Amino acid sequence: MSEPQRIPARIASAKTMKKIMADHFLGIDAASKDPSKRVAWCTSVGPAELLQGFGFEVYYPENHAAILGATRKATEYIPYANAAGYSPDICSYLTADVGAYMQGYTPLTAAYGIESVPKPDVLVYNTNQCRDVQDWFMWYGKHWNVPVLGIQTHRNIGEVTREHIDSISGQIRKLAEDLEPIAGKKLDMDQFRESVRLSRKCSELWEKVLRTGSHVPSPLTFFDGQIHMGPAVVLRGTRIAVDYYEQLLAELQQRIDEGVAAVPGEKVRLYWEGMPVWGKIRALSEQFFELNTCVVASTYCNSWIFNQLDPDEPFESMARAYTELFIVRSDPVKEDYIAEMCEDFKVDGVVYHDAKTCPNNTNNRYGMPQRLTERTKIPHLVINGDLNDLRCYSEEQAKTNIEAFVEQLTEG
């Protein structure tokens, strides 16, 4: 008699999240057409709270680029940006997004009936991720002839010092001055503090959501996290995001109480280090599911946890939150973090994604996997690919390597 088919447990809160994300994009589109409103583009870990303090509607092009990747349209449009002088080796978020705009395409049309990405009144970046976000925003600033403002963050930081915080908080204060004539008003400090407070609350709840993965068996996977991180990225600083993560956390806690596993029969637990392969979320999720393997945690999804935020010190706490970010830290700090995560989440192995066009969020190129395996005795696997450019990803090679890695862990 054949065994009953195993089916992944669906997260019911996903329906709420889909509506939230639809409302977000439709709201931004409406604001861009309303002369009384102002739209600001912001990098995903940029000063969103400050922009909300001015009353800007905030749009995140990295989110749009990830949608291009997840819908497997990015590779089609990257060559147009390459032809305009943007190398195939730079961020494929940038090249996919710019290339799609050049061709008048956006996945928001099919999803929500939105004709184009919103024209900004200002573009604001933070180089805590990479220099690519600056070049990305500069392209649109030149195209639309609108101001481009930014924060230059320190890189490869070990201990975050007072000097670091003073430098970044000073830049944020200067940014506030520069935004006044664009917003047509002064910064509303009460609104700014409230945004910081809600962003902190969102971060705390999002962290609790991700921490449910430390339970055995885990009630969610990294691939669930990639989907449900949406509100933490584009709606932090709002009550909407807080309410959503309260709902999601309650559902996951109920799963734990009832013994519902994201991967029934979970045998192997993995940690994912690096960017997602956006165009292969489903394929990778299904493969790990069939292998009774749960990817229980990641560095990537934790990138939107900003528990340092403090409404009583909004400028300084923003500076600290966006400077203590994993991506800007030194290798010793990163290694301590990953080792701690592996212990907390009781993982059996680590998967490093070597993303071809994202060196800033790829951490396997300078011996880190080998050092951590020696330190923790936890085996690792490196997968070659990219966040958006699927020409860099061999599905058969990745599939074979994952199968062999899981078999190694199971037999070990």
Secondary structure, 3 states (H helix, E strand, C coil): CCCCCCCCCCCCCHHHHHHHHHHHHHHHHHHHCCCCCCEEEECCCCCHHHHHHCCCEEECHHHHHHHHHHCCCHHHHHHHHHHCCCCCCCCHHHHHHHHHHHCCCCHHHHHHCCCCCCCCCEEEEECCCCCHHHHHHHHHHHHHCCCEEEECCCCCECCCCHHHHHHHHHHHHHHHHHHHHHHCCCCCHHHHHHHHHHHHHHHHHHHHHHHHHHCCCCCCCHHHHHHHCHHHHHCCCCHHHHHHHHHHHHHHHHHHHHCCCCCCCCCEEEEEECCCCHHHHHHHHHHHHHCCEEEEEECCHHHHCCCCCCCCCHHHHHHHHHHCCHHHECHHHHHHHHHHHHHHCCCCEEEEEEECCCHHHCCCCCCHHHHHHHHHCCCEEEEEECCCCHHHCCHHHHHHHHHHHHHHHHHC
